[in-house]
Amino acid sequence: MLLLRLKEKFARRRKPLKQRLEQRRKLIGLLRHYIPSISILLYFVGVIWLLLLPYNGYNKETYVSENALLPAQVNVYYSQNDVNIANEFRDRILEVVDKSRESRAEFIFKELRQAGFHAAIQHYTTKDESFNEAEGVNAFGIYHAPRSDGTEALLLSAPWVSRTGEYNVNGIASVLSLAKLFKRNTYWSKDIIILITDESVRGMQAWLNAYHGVDFGSNYSSDIMPRSGAIQAAINMDFPGTREYESLAIYFEGANGQLPNLDLINTVITVAKYTAQVPFTLHDNDAINRPQTPVESYLASLKHLTDTIRFQALGHPSSDAGLALRYKIDAITIHGITATGMHQPFDFHRMGILVESTFRSLNNLLEHLHQSFFFYFLTNAERYVSIGMYMPPVILFACCLVLQSLVLWYSPARDDNLKQETGASLAYSTSKKNLGACFSVLVTTHAAGLLIFYIVRPAFDFGGAIVAPNTEQVTIVKLSVSCGIAATAILMAVSLISSKQSEVQVMENWRVLKSLCLALTALIVASISLINFSLGAVMGLIVVIPYSLIQPTAKMPLRLLQAVMLTVLSPVVTLYLVATLSRSHVVNAVTVLLTDYEVVDVWLLAFMCTAYWPVNMALYTVIFA
């Protein structure tokens, strides 16, 4: 009874239907009018949020979460005698560095075997820059620790060629001297693996594939392939030349935006600060020991942040160690920045105690690193931004697109043709949407993107036979064919949405199509940011405003301006602009992209062809509908 009385009471207070519809129409009209402005406001709030992240008020000091690590709290035994051994190794390495790969691998093999390691040589076959068959040789050795059951191991690696293009003479000499030190001591609870890789990224990838029994299309073989247990952590040493160094650079980004556990970086930094006492920095930026002004500190942090975003968005690992992350191996590269007189230089002694103390800390682990963060940004070597602080900007970018998509979806094509029997205009369109033409456009553009992906792949094969190697001429032809396929798909899409339809239907179609494109873009930005935040953030930054402005117009100059804007945002032109800014040729940029896909298994190529470009092509249809 009480419910019936309340229902009758509210029914008497309800306004007439016509009045309620009119109020609803006005409210939704206001929303429809202001949502574009609100969306732009949300976009700039997201941009400002990103720019505030390097400010110290929005990030925190790093700390070691795993209590078992105890960094910088052990005695180190790397002495002057080990420095002399490293100097002897350096002289011997200089004698073999210009010899064949086989000779260099044999040299490492013999030295590791003499040090007491179970050594082996791995011959592997991979693809070169032109994706022809190329051979390489890795040398590695395993020290089976007396206190270990062989289920866990630590990896210490060094490439023959440094990231600077020089031979990694000091790095390899230091690794070999550390191998002898490790063998002399009996406190190890984990096996020690020493790895010297050929061809840098390709050599590391080939060894990781073979060690874990994974075959991504390359062939691997070796006379002896000894194995240990699961690798808990890895340190890659990159100290080019035979000079002294003024600071230590840390590279930690992996393929497809993966990051190592933050505790590994914090351990290395703590050891560098208190035990080795060497200046440190992120990437190849200068290490600054003097007091900084707030502006200098902010700009330096912003530089570190943008470097990480660049590596993550491109999906390219910042160093060889980044390849190990996909195998659940926390790994970083320590790189020596050559002394220029700004800081007191350091040599083998500090390099040795840095690695020894770090390995002693990792040796204390009772389980895999898991206490600290796997999702973070480092604004400098000792400050981080957590995922809860940097995710909201991408959500704001996605909200910008979703709000505009909803407005377009519920906007009637012609308000004066949609009336209720009461005579009041509808607040929003309730008519059935004709989705056939819009879905045909999206299917056409996605099919074109998939076709482009299979064409631009490094080796387009049919029945296992490679049709064409990836030469410069073939790359140019592939880019031209891709542009031709995109143009054809756009023409087909325009004809699908506008042929044999009335003006009202065309108006309805472009609204629905743009609504679907904006919603799909929001879905892509939000979804990819969960896997690779930087890629989602960069995509949101560059497409939210241009995609929001796209609409049909009768003025040809505005049409052409919008078409040029979409063309600039297309992958081919974007790739050309990136190559120009990096002072490289577009063919070289394409080669790097294809090499990452073929050798490192980076997703960027597939993402651009099957997710980003199809939406870009579909929006051309909105302009010319």
C-alpha positions as CSV (number, residue, x, y, z in Angstrom):
1,M,0.0,0.0,0.0
2,L,2.8,2.4,0.9
3,L,4.5,1.8,-2.4
4,L,1.2,2.4,-4.3
5,R,0.6,5.7,-2.5
6,L,4.2,6.9,-3.2
7,K,3.8,6.0,-6.9
8,E,0.5,7.9,-7.1
9,K,2.0,10.9,-5.4
10,F,5.0,11.1,-7.7
11,A,2.7,10.5,-10.7
12,R,0.6,13.6,-9.8
13,R,3.8,15.6,-9.5
14,R,5.2,14.5,-12.9
15,K,5.2,17.1,-15.6
16,P,3.3,16.6,-18.9
17,L,5.1,14.5,-21.5
18,K,5.6,17.4,-23.9
19,Q,7.2,19.5,-21.2
20,R,9.5,16.7,-20.1
21,L,10.6,16.0,-23.7
22,E,11.3,19.7,-24.1
23,Q,13.5,19.8,-21.0
24,R,15.3,16.7,-22.0
25,R,15.9,18.2,-25.5
26,K,17.3,21.3,-24.0
27,L,19.6,19.4,-21.6
28,I,21.0,17.1,-24.3
29,G,21.3,20.1,-26.6
30,L,23.5,21.8,-24.1
31,L,25.6,18.6,-23.6
32,R,25.9,18.2,-27.4
33,H,27.0,21.9,-27.6
34,Y,29.5,21.8,-24.8
35,I,30.9,18.2,-25.0
36,P,33.4,19.1,-27.9
37,S,34.8,21.9,-25.7
38,I,34.8,19.6,-22.6
39,S,36.7,17.0,-24.7
40,I,39.3,19.4,-25.7
41,L,39.6,20.5,-22.1
42,L,40.1,16.9,-21.0
43,Y,42.8,16.5,-23.6
44,F,44.8,19.5,-22.4
45,V,44.3,18.3,-18.8
46,G,45.9,15.0,-19.9
47,V,48.8,16.8,-21.6
48,I,49.5,19.0,-18.5
49,W,49.3,15.9,-16.3
50,L,52.0,14.2,-18.4
51,L,54.1,17.4,-18.2
52,L,53.8,17.5,-14.4
53,L,55.1,13.9,-13.9
54,P,58.8,15.0,-14.0
55,Y,58.1,17.5,-11.2
56,N,59.3,16.1,-7.9
57,G,56.0,16.8,-6.3
58,Y,54.4,14.1,-8.5
59,N,57.0,11.4,-8.2
60,K,58.7,9.6,-5.3
61,E,62.1,8.4,-4.3
62,T,63.1,4.9,-5.2
63,Y,63.7,2.3,-2.5
64,V,64.6,-1.4,-2.4
65,S,61.5,-3.5,-1.6
66,E,63.1,-6.9,-1.4
67,N,64.7,-7.1,2.0
68,A,66.8,-10.2,1.1
69,L,68.9,-8.2,-1.5
70,L,70.8,-6.1,1.1
71,P,72.6,-4.0,-1.5
72,A,76.0,-2.5,-0.7
73,Q,76.2,-4.4,2.6
74,V,78.8,-7.1,1.8
75,N,82.6,-7.2,1.6
76,V,83.9,-7.2,-2.0
77,Y,87.0,-9.1,-3.0
78,Y,87.8,-7.6,-6.4
79,S,91.3,-6.4,-5.8
80,Q,94.3,-5.0,-7.6
81,N,95.3,-8.5,-8.6
82,D,92.0,-8.8,-10.5
83,V,92.6,-5.4,-12.1
84,N,96.0,-6.7,-13.3
85,I,94.2,-9.8,-14.7
86,A,91.7,-7.6,-16.5
87,N,94.6,-5.5,-18.0
88,E,96.2,-8.7,-19.3
89,F,92.9,-9.8,-20.8
90,R,92.5,-6.4,-22.5
91,D,95.9,-6.8,-24.2
92,R,95.0,-10.3,-25.4
93,I,91.6,-9.2,-26.6
94,L,93.2,-6.4,-28.7
95,E,95.1,-9.1,-30.5
96,V,92.1,-11.1,-31.5
97,V,89.5,-8.4,-31.9
98,D,90.1,-7.9,-35.6
99,K,90.2,-11.6,-36.4
100,S,87.3,-13.8,-37.5
101,R,84.2,-14.4,-35.4
102,E,85.2,-18.0,-35.0
103,S,88.7,-17.0,-33.7
104,R,87.2,-14.6,-31.2
105,A,84.7,-17.3,-30.0
106,E,87.5,-19.8,-29.6
107,F,89.5,-17.3,-27.5
108,I,86.6,-16.8,-25.1
109,F,85.9,-20.5,-25.0
110,K,89.5,-21.4,-24.0
111,E,89.6,-18.6,-21.3
112,L,86.3,-19.7,-19.7
113,R,87.4,-23.4,-19.8
114,Q,90.7,-22.5,-18.1
115,A,88.8,-20.5,-15.5
116,G,86.9,-23.7,-14.6
117,F,83.6,-23.0,-16.4
118,H,81.7,-25.5,-18.5
119,A,82.2,-23.7,-21.7
120,A,80.7,-24.0,-25.2
121,I,80.4,-22.3,-28.5
122,Q,77.1,-21.7,-30.2
123,H,76.8,-21.4,-34.0
124,Y,73.6,-19.8,-35.1
125,T,72.0,-18.6,-38.3
126,T,69.9,-15.5,-38.4
127,K,68.9,-12.7,-40.8
128,D,71.1,-9.7,-41.7
129,E,69.8,-6.2,-42.5
130,S,68.7,-7.4,-45.9
131,F,67.1,-10.4,-44.4
132,N,69.5,-12.8,-46.1
133,E,70.9,-15.8,-44.2
134,A,73.8,-14.7,-41.9
135,E,75.9,-16.7,-39.4
136,G,77.1,-15.8,-36.0
137,V,79.1,-17.4,-33.1
138,N,78.5,-17.0,-29.4
139,A,80.7,-18.2,-26.6
140,F,79.5,-18.9,-23.1
141,G,80.3,-20.8,-20.0
142,I,78.5,-22.0,-16.8
143,Y,79.9,-22.3,-13.4
144,H,77.8,-24.8,-11.4
145,A,78.0,-23.4,-7.9
146,P,78.8,-26.0,-5.2
147,R,75.9,-24.8,-3.0
148,S,73.4,-24.8,-5.9
149,D,71.0,-27.5,-7.0
150,G,71.2,-26.1,-10.6
151,T,67.6,-24.7,-10.6
152,E,68.6,-21.0,-10.6
153,A,71.3,-19.0,-12.3
154,L,72.6,-15.4,-12.8
155,L,73.7,-14.2,-16.2
156,L,76.7,-11.8,-16.9
157,S,77.0,-10.9,-20.5
158,A,78.9,-8.6,-22.8
159,P,78.7,-8.0,-26.6
160,W,81.7,-7.9,-28.9
161,V,80.5,-4.6,-30.3
162,S,79.4,-1.7,-28.1
163,R,76.3,0.4,-28.7
164,T,78.7,3.2,-29.7
165,G,80.0,1.0,-32.6
166,E,83.4,0.4,-31.0
167,Y,84.6,-3.0,-29.8
168,N,83.6,-3.7,-26.2
169,V,87.2,-4.4,-25.1
170,N,87.0,-3.2,-21.5
171,G,83.6,-4.8,-21.0
172,I,84.8,-8.2,-22.1
173,A,88.1,-8.0,-20.2
174,S,86.2,-7.1,-17.0
175,V,83.7,-10.0,-17.5
176,L,86.6,-12.5,-17.9
177,S,88.4,-11.2,-14.8
178,L,85.1,-11.4,-12.9
179,A,84.6,-15.0,-14.1
180,K,87.9,-16.0,-12.4
181,L,86.9,-14.1,-9.2
182,F,83.5,-15.9,-9.2
183,K,85.2,-19.3,-9.6
184,R,87.5,-18.7,-6.6
185,N,84.7,-18.1,-4.2
186,T,82.4,-20.8,-2.8
187,Y,79.5,-18.7,-1.4
188,W,77.4,-18.8,-4.5
189,S,73.9,-20.3,-4.2
190,K,73.1,-19.8,-7.8
191,D,75.0,-20.9,-11.0
192,I,76.9,-18.2,-12.9
193,I,76.5,-17.9,-16.7
194,I,79.1,-15.9,-18.6
195,L,78.0,-15.0,-22.2
196,I,79.9,-13.1,-24.9
197,T,77.6,-12.4,-27.8
198,D,78.3,-11.9,-31.5
199,E,76.3,-9.4,-33.5
200,S,74.9,-7.7,-30.4
201,V,71.0,-8.0,-30.6
202,R,71.0,-11.0,-32.9
203,G,73.5,-12.9,-30.9
204,M,71.7,-12.3,-27.6
205,Q,68.3,-13.3,-29.2
206,A,69.8,-16.4,-30.7
207,W,71.3,-17.5,-27.4
208,L,68.1,-16.8,-25.4
209,N,66.1,-18.8,-27.9
210,A,68.4,-21.7,-27.8
211,Y,68.8,-21.7,-24.0
212,H,65.0,-21.7,-23.6
213,G,64.3,-24.1,-26.4
214,V,62.4,-21.6,-28.5
215,D,62.7,-21.4,-32.3
216,F,61.4,-18.3,-34.0
217,G,62.4,-19.4,-37.5
218,S,66.2,-19.2,-37.2
219,N,68.4,-22.2,-37.0
220,Y,70.7,-22.8,-34.0
221,S,73.3,-25.5,-33.5
222,S,76.3,-26.1,-31.3
223,D,78.5,-29.0,-30.4
224,I,77.8,-28.7,-26.7
225,M,74.8,-26.8,-25.3
226,P,75.1,-26.9,-21.5
227,R,72.3,-25.5,-19.5
228,S,71.6,-24.4,-16.0
229,G,68.4,-23.5,-14.2
230,A,66.0,-20.6,-14.6
231,I,67.9,-17.3,-15.0
232,Q,66.8,-14.9,-12.2
233,A,68.6,-11.7,-13.3
234,A,71.1,-10.6,-15.9
235,I,73.7,-7.8,-16.1
236,N,75.0,-6.8,-19.5
237,M,78.3,-4.9,-19.5
238,D,79.1,-2.4,-22.2
239,F,82.3,-0.5,-21.7
240,P,83.7,0.4,-25.2
241,G,87.4,0.9,-26.0
242,T,90.3,0.9,-23.7
243,R,89.7,4.3,-22.0
244,E,88.6,5.3,-18.6
245,Y,85.0,6.3,-17.9
246,E,83.4,9.2,-16.0
247,S,79.9,7.9,-15.3
248,L,77.7,4.9,-15.5
249,A,74.6,4.8,-17.8
250,I,71.8,2.4,-17.1
251,Y,69.6,1.1,-20.0
252,F,66.6,-0.9,-18.8
253,E,63.8,-0.8,-21.5
254,G,62.9,-4.0,-23.2
255,A,61.1,-5.0,-26.3
256,N,57.4,-3.9,-26.6
257,G,57.7,-1.6,-23.6
258,Q,58.6,-4.3,-21.0
259,L,60.5,-3.2,-18.0
260,P,62.6,-5.1,-15.4
261,N,61.6,-5.2,-11.7
262,L,62.5,-1.9,-10.2
263,D,64.4,-3.6,-7.4
264,L,67.2,-4.6,-9.9
265,I,67.8,-1.0,-11.0
266,N,67.6,0.2,-7.4
267,T,70.2,-2.5,-6.3
268,V,72.7,-1.4,-9.1
269,I,72.2,2.3,-8.2
270,T,72.7,1.7,-4.5
271,V,75.9,-0.3,-5.1
272,A,77.1,2.3,-7.5
273,K,76.5,5.0,-5.0
274,Y,77.8,3.5,-1.8
275,T,80.2,0.7,-2.8
276,A,81.7,1.5,-6.2
277,Q,81.2,5.3,-5.7
278,V,80.8,6.1,-9.4
279,P,78.4,8.7,-10.9
280,F,75.4,7.2,-12.5
281,T,72.6,8.3,-14.8
282,L,69.9,7.0,-17.1
283,H,70.6,6.4,-20.8
284,D,73.5,8.5,-22.1
285,N,72.6,11.7,-20.4
286,D,75.2,13.5,-18.4
287,A,75.5,12.7,-14.7
288,I,75.2,15.9,-12.7
289,N,76.7,16.0,-9.2
290,R,76.3,19.8,-8.6
291,P,73.2,21.3,-7.1
292,Q,70.5,22.0,-9.7
293,T,67.9,24.7,-9.9
294,P,64.3,23.6,-10.0
295,V,64.1,24.4,-13.7
296,E,67.3,22.4,-14.5
297,S,66.1,19.5,-12.4
298,Y,62.7,19.5,-14.1
299,L,64.2,19.6,-17.6
300,A,66.6,16.8,-16.8
301,S,63.8,14.6,-15.5
302,L,61.7,15.5,-18.6
303,K,64.6,14.3,-20.8
304,H,64.8,11.0,-18.9
305,L,61.0,10.5,-19.2
306,T,60.9,11.3,-23.0
307,D,63.8,8.9,-23.6
308,T,61.9,6.1,-21.9
309,I,58.7,7.0,-23.8
310,R,60.6,6.9,-27.1
311,F,62.1,3.5,-26.5
312,Q,58.8,2.0,-25.3
313,A,56.6,3.6,-28.0
314,L,58.9,2.2,-30.8
315,G,59.0,-1.1,-29.0
316,H,62.8,-1.3,-29.6
317,P,64.9,-2.5,-26.7
318,S,67.3,0.2,-25.5
319,S,70.1,-2.5,-25.1
320,D,70.8,-6.2,-25.6
321,A,69.6,-6.9,-22.0
322,G,66.1,-5.8,-22.9
323,L,65.6,-9.0,-25.0
324,A,65.8,-11.1,-21.8
325,L,62.7,-9.5,-20.3
326,R,60.3,-11.6,-22.4
327,Y,61.7,-14.7,-20.8
328,K,60.9,-13.4,-17.3
329,I,64.6,-12.5,-16.8
330,D,65.1,-9.1,-15.1
331,A,68.0,-7.6,-17.0
332,I,69.7,-4.2,-17.5
333,T,72.7,-2.9,-19.3
334,I,75.4,-0.8,-17.6
335,H,77.3,1.3,-20.1
336,G,80.4,3.3,-19.4
337,I,80.4,6.9,-20.6
338,T,83.9,7.9,-21.7
339,A,85.7,10.4,-19.4
340,T,85.7,14.0,-20.6
341,G,87.1,15.7,-17.5
342,M,83.8,16.6,-15.9
343,H,84.1,13.8,-13.2
344,Q,86.9,11.8,-11.7
345,P,87.4,8.8,-14.0
346,F,87.1,5.2,-13.0
347,D,88.5,1.9,-14.4
348,F,88.5,-1.8,-13.9
349,H,88.5,-1.7,-10.1
350,R,85.3,0.1,-9.7
351,M,83.7,-1.7,-12.6
352,G,84.6,-5.0,-10.9
353,I,83.4,-4.2,-7.4
354,L,80.1,-2.8,-8.9
355,V,79.3,-6.1,-10.6
356,E,80.6,-8.3,-7.8
357,S,78.5,-6.5,-5.1
358,T,75.4,-6.5,-7.4
359,F,75.8,-10.3,-8.0
360,R,76.3,-10.9,-4.3
361,S,73.0,-9.1,-3.6
362,L,71.2,-11.1,-6.3
363,N,72.7,-14.3,-4.9
364,N,70.7,-13.6,-1.7
365,L,67.4,-13.9,-3.5
366,L,65.2,-16.7,-2.2
367,E,62.6,-16.3,-5.0
368,H,62.2,-14.3,-8.3
369,L,62.1,-10.5,-8.0
370,H,58.5,-9.6,-7.4
371,Q,58.2,-7.2,-4.5
372,S,58.8,-4.0,-6.4
373,F,57.2,-2.4,-9.5
374,F,57.1,-3.7,-13.0
375,F,55.1,-0.7,-14.3
376,Y,56.9,2.6,-13.6
377,F,58.7,5.6,-15.1
378,L,62.1,6.8,-13.9
379,T,62.4,10.6,-14.0
380,N,66.0,10.2,-12.8
381,A,68.0,7.3,-11.4
382,E,66.6,7.8,-7.9
383,R,63.0,8.9,-8.5
384,Y,60.1,7.0,-10.0
385,V,56.4,7.5,-11.1
386,S,54.0,4.7,-10.3
387,I,51.3,3.4,-12.6
388,G,48.6,5.0,-10.5
389,M,50.0,8.4,-11.3
390,Y,50.8,8.1,-15.0
391,M,47.7,6.1,-16.2
392,P,45.0,8.9,-15.9
393,P,46.2,11.0,-18.8
394,V,45.6,8.1,-21.3
395,I,42.2,7.5,-19.7
396,L,41.4,11.2,-20.3
397,F,42.5,10.9,-24.0
398,A,40.2,7.9,-24.4
399,C,37.3,9.8,-22.6
400,C,37.7,12.7,-25.1
401,L,37.0,10.3,-28.0
402,V,34.2,8.3,-26.2
403,L,32.3,11.5,-25.3
404,Q,32.4,12.8,-28.9
405,S,31.5,9.3,-30.2
406,L,28.3,9.2,-28.0
407,V,27.3,12.7,-29.1
408,L,27.6,11.7,-32.8
409,W,25.8,8.4,-32.2
410,Y,22.7,10.0,-30.7
411,S,22.7,13.1,-32.9
412,P,19.8,13.0,-35.4
413,A,20.6,13.6,-39.1
414,R,17.8,16.1,-39.4
415,D,16.1,17.4,-36.3
416,D,13.2,19.0,-38.2
417,N,12.2,15.6,-39.7
418,L,12.1,13.8,-36.3
419,K,9.0,14.7,-34.3
420,Q,6.9,13.0,-31.7
421,E,3.2,13.0,-31.9
422,T,3.3,15.6,-29.1
423,G,5.0,18.0,-31.5
424,A,8.2,18.2,-29.4
425,S,11.6,17.6,-31.1
426,L,13.4,14.4,-30.0
427,A,16.2,15.0,-27.5
428,Y,18.3,12.4,-29.3
429,S,18.0,10.1,-32.3
430,T,16.1,6.9,-31.6
431,S,16.0,5.8,-35.2
432,K,17.5,2.5,-36.3
433,K,21.0,3.0,-37.5
434,N,22.0,1.7,-40.9
435,L,25.3,0.1,-39.9
436,G,25.8,-1.9,-43.1
437,A,27.6,0.8,-45.0
438,C,29.7,1.9,-42.0
439,F,30.8,-1.7,-41.1
440,S,31.6,-2.3,-44.8
441,V,34.0,0.7,-44.7
442,L,35.7,-0.6,-41.6
443,V,35.9,-4.1,-42.9
444,T,37.4,-2.8,-46.2
445,T,40.1,-0.6,-44.4
446,H,41.0,-3.4,-42.0
447,A,41.3,-5.9,-44.9
448,A,43.6,-3.4,-46.6
449,G,45.7,-3.0,-43.5
450,L,46.0,-6.7,-43.1
451,L,47.1,-7.0,-46.8
452,I,49.7,-4.2,-46.3
453,F,51.0,-6.0,-43.3
454,Y,51.6,-9.2,-45.2
455,I,53.2,-7.3,-48.1
456,V,55.7,-5.2,-46.1
457,R,56.8,-8.1,-43.9
458,P,60.6,-8.8,-44.3
459,A,60.1,-12.0,-46.3
460,F,56.9,-12.3,-48.2
461,D,56.8,-16.0,-48.9
462,F,54.4,-18.4,-50.6
463,G,54.7,-22.1,-49.9
464,G,57.9,-21.5,-47.9
465,A,59.7,-19.9,-50.8
466,I,61.0,-16.3,-50.3
467,V,59.9,-14.2,-53.1
468,A,62.2,-11.2,-52.6
469,P,64.9,-10.3,-50.1
470,N,64.6,-6.9,-48.4
471,T,66.9,-4.7,-50.5
472,E,66.5,-1.0,-50.7
473,Q,64.7,-1.2,-54.1
474,V,62.3,-3.8,-52.7
475,T,61.6,-1.6,-49.6
476,I,60.7,1.3,-51.8
477,V,58.4,-0.9,-54.0
478,K,56.7,-2.2,-50.8
479,L,56.1,1.3,-49.5
480,S,54.7,2.4,-52.9
481,V,52.4,-0.7,-53.1
482,S,51.2,-0.1,-49.5
483,C,50.3,3.5,-50.4
484,G,48.5,2.3,-53.5
485,I,46.5,-0.3,-51.5
486,A,45.5,2.4,-48.9
487,A,44.4,4.8,-51.7
488,T,42.3,2.1,-53.3
489,A,40.7,1.1,-50.0
490,I,39.8,4.8,-49.4
491,L,38.1,5.1,-52.8
492,M,36.2,1.9,-52.3
493,A,35.1,3.0,-48.8
494,V,33.9,6.4,-50.1
495,S,31.8,4.7,-52.8
496,L,30.3,2.2,-50.3
497,I,29.1,4.9,-48.0
498,S,27.8,7.5,-50.5
499,S,26.6,5.7,-53.6
500,K,22.8,5.5,-54.3
501,Q,21.8,7.0,-51.0
502,S,19.8,10.1,-50.1
503,E,21.2,13.1,-48.5
504,V,19.7,12.2,-45.1
505,Q,21.2,8.7,-45.3
506,V,24.7,10.1,-46.1
507,M,24.4,12.6,-43.2
508,E,23.5,9.7,-40.9
509,N,26.2,7.5,-42.3
510,W,29.1,9.9,-41.7
511,R,28.0,10.6,-38.2
512,V,27.8,6.9,-37.4
513,L,31.1,6.1,-39.2
514,K,32.9,8.9,-37.3
515,S,31.3,7.7,-34.1
516,L,32.6,4.2,-34.6
517,C,36.0,5.4,-35.6
518,L,36.4,7.5,-32.5
519,A,35.1,4.7,-30.3
520,L,37.5,2.3,-31.9
521,T,40.4,4.7,-31.5
522,A,39.5,5.1,-27.8
523,L,39.4,1.3,-27.4
524,I,42.9,1.0,-29.1
525,V,44.4,3.8,-27.0
526,A,43.1,2.4,-23.7
527,S,43.8,-1.2,-24.5
528,I,47.4,-0.8,-25.8
529,S,48.3,1.5,-22.8
530,L,47.7,-1.5,-20.5
531,I,50.5,-3.4,-22.3
532,N,52.7,-0.5,-23.5
533,F,51.7,2.8,-21.9
534,S,54.0,4.9,-24.0
535,L,52.6,3.7,-27.3
536,G,49.0,4.4,-26.1
537,A,50.0,7.9,-24.8
538,V,51.8,8.9,-28.0
539,M,48.9,7.7,-30.1
540,G,46.5,9.7,-27.9
541,L,48.6,12.8,-28.1
542,I,48.8,12.9,-31.9
543,V,45.3,11.7,-32.9
544,V,42.8,13.1,-30.4
545,I,42.6,16.6,-31.7
546,P,42.9,15.9,-35.5
547,Y,40.4,13.0,-35.3
548,S,37.9,15.3,-33.4
549,L,38.1,18.0,-36.1
550,I,37.4,15.7,-39.0
551,Q,34.0,16.3,-40.6
552,P,32.5,16.6,-44.1
553,T,32.3,20.0,-45.7
554,A,31.3,21.5,-49.0
555,K,34.4,23.7,-49.1
556,M,37.1,22.0,-51.1
557,P,40.0,23.9,-49.4
558,L,38.8,22.6,-46.0
559,R,38.5,19.1,-47.4
560,L,42.0,19.1,-48.7
561,L,43.3,20.5,-45.4
562,Q,41.7,17.7,-43.5
563,A,43.0,15.1,-46.0
564,V,46.5,16.5,-45.7
565,M,46.2,16.3,-41.9
566,L,45.2,12.6,-42.1
567,T,48.0,12.0,-44.6
568,V,50.6,13.4,-42.2
569,L,49.2,11.1,-39.5
570,S,49.4,8.0,-41.8
571,P,52.2,5.6,-40.9
572,V,54.2,6.1,-44.1
573,V,54.4,9.9,-43.7
574,T,55.0,9.6,-39.9
575,L,57.8,7.2,-40.6
576,Y,59.3,9.6,-43.1
577,L,59.1,12.5,-40.5
578,V,60.7,10.4,-37.8
579,A,63.5,9.4,-40.2
580,T,64.0,13.1,-41.1
581,L,64.2,14.2,-37.5
582,S,66.7,11.5,-36.7
583,R,68.8,12.4,-39.8
584,S,68.3,9.1,-41.4
585,H,66.9,7.8,-44.7
586,V,63.3,6.5,-44.7
587,V,64.6,3.2,-46.1
588,N,66.9,2.8,-43.1
589,A,64.0,3.6,-40.8
590,V,61.8,0.9,-42.5
591,T,64.7,-1.6,-42.3
592,V,65.0,-1.0,-38.5
593,L,61.2,-1.5,-38.1
594,L,61.3,-4.7,-40.1
595,T,64.4,-6.0,-38.3
596,D,62.7,-5.4,-35.0
597,Y,59.7,-7.4,-36.2
598,E,61.7,-10.2,-37.7
599,V,64.5,-10.6,-35.1
600,V,63.2,-9.1,-31.9
601,D,59.5,-9.8,-32.4
602,V,58.4,-6.2,-31.9
603,W,54.6,-5.6,-32.3
604,L,54.8,-2.1,-33.7
605,L,54.6,-3.1,-37.4
606,A,51.5,-5.3,-36.8
607,F,50.0,-2.6,-34.7
608,M,50.4,0.1,-37.2
609,C,49.1,-2.0,-40.1
610,T,46.2,-3.7,-38.5
611,A,45.0,-1.2,-35.8
612,Y,46.2,2.3,-36.4
613,W,46.2,2.7,-40.2
614,P,42.7,1.2,-40.9
615,V,41.0,3.9,-38.7
616,N,43.1,6.5,-40.4
617,M,41.9,5.3,-43.8
618,A,38.3,5.1,-42.7
619,L,38.3,8.8,-41.6
620,Y,39.0,9.8,-45.2
621,T,35.6,8.5,-46.0
622,V,34.1,11.0,-43.5
623,I,35.7,13.9,-45.3
624,F,34.6,12.9,-48.8
625,A,31.3,11.4,-48.0
